[in-house]
Amino acid sequence: MKFYATRSFIRIFTILLLYSSTLNASVSKLDSLHWVLEQEAPNWPSDQLSELMLDIAKAHLEVGEFEKAKDQLERGLGIANSLDQKELGLPFILQLGNVSFAQHDYKSATTYYQEFVQESGKSISPVDRALTFEKMSSIALANGNYD
């Protein structure tokens, strides 16, 4: 018997895992997300699995584990590319840019941000687009490109 979780179930489950005050103090947000990935997610559809992988990568980024975040993002992007779903891969490209930016690898960050902006068209939120351009302009200023 296969179990297919609805999108709302996944969101509620993830929120409960992330913000539950009943979790043991030694169990971190990352531990909870990795548990879900290993135990529950193998039967999930690819779009729901991608959301979970993105959440895990963001959690790694929050705690400064850049290489783990990058690894998770590349795995998620690989899934999106194998399914030939560009829109599914866009958040991974954006977050790969954010990881590179956080590591001060501005050349890679610029490459990811440019790819994100070119591929996304009008399918992303104006906020994501504005934040991406803000980071790209910060990189240009840091490199002395004032124009």
N, C-alpha and C positions, 0 to 999 in steps of 0.2 A: 504494500500500500504506500503510495507516494503522498507526501504532505505538501501542499502548496499554500504558502502563507499569502494573505492579502497584503496589499501595500499598507493599509491602515494598521494591520496587526504588527507588521515589521516596525513601523514607526513607534507604535505604542510600546512594543517590547524593547526597542532600543532606548527609548526615553526612560522607561522604568529601570533598565540596566544602568543607564548613565547617571540618573539622578536619585535613585532610591537611597533613602537613609537607612534602610535595613541591611544593606550590603555590609559585609565585614570590612573593617577599615583596611585590611591588608589586600583586599581585592580592588584593583584599580579599574578605571574606566577601560583602559586598554585590555586588561585581562578579561573583562566582561565581553568586549567586542570580539576578541580573538576566540573566546569560548563559543560565541554565537557562530562565528565563521567556521569553526571546526565541527561543531555538533549539529547545527541546524541548517546552515546555509547550503550545504551540498545539493539539496533538493530544490532550492529556490530558482526561479527564472533569472536569466542573466541581468535584467535591468535592476532587480531587487538586490542581487548579489553585488552589482556594481555600486549601489548606494552604500551598502555595508562596507565595502572595501574603501570607498572614499571617506567614510566616517573614521575608519581605522587609520587611514593615512593622515587625516586632519588631526587626530588625537596624537599620533607620533610627532607631527609637526609642532603641536602645542607644547610638548614636553622637550622639544629640541632634539629628538631622535631623527635627524634629517635623512640618514641613509635608509632607515627602516621605512620612513614615509615615502621616500623615492622608490624603494623596492615595491611597496604596496601599490603606488600609483602606476608604476610601469606594468605591473600585473593586471590592474584594472584596465589600463589603456590597451593592453594586449587582447583582453577579452572583447573590448569594443571593436578593435580592428579586425579580429577574427570573425566577428559577426557582421562586419561592414556597416556599423552604425556610428556615423561620425558624431551625431548629437550625444550619444552615450559616452563618447570619449572626451568631449569638450571639458567637462569639469576636471578630468584627470590632467589634461594639458595645462589648464589654468593653475592647478595645484602644483604641478611640476615646475611651473614658472615661479610660484611662490616659494617652493623649496630652494630652487636655485638662487632666488633673490635673498632668502634668509642666509644662505651660505656665501653670499657676496660673489656668486658666479654670475655676473651680470650679462655676460655674453650668452650663456645658456638661457638665462631668464628672458632676455630680449627675444631669443629665438622662439621660446615657448609662447610668450605673450603675443608675438606677431602671428604665429600659427593660430592661436586661439581667436584673435580678432578676425583674421582672414576666413577661418572656417566657420565661425559662428554666425556671421551675417546678422540677421535680426532675431535670431533664436535665443539670445541671451538677454538677461535683464539689463536695463540701463545702468544699474548700480554696479554690476560686474564689469561692464564695459568701461565705466568711468574709473573704477579702481584699477583696472588693468592699464588704462592710459596714464593714470597718476603714477603708477610704478614705473612705467616706461619712461615717463618724463623725469622721474627721480634718477633713473639710470643714466639718462642723457646728461642731466646736470652734473652727476658725479663724474662723468667722463669729460666734462668741459664742453659739451655740445649745447650751447645756450640758445641756438636757433631752433 
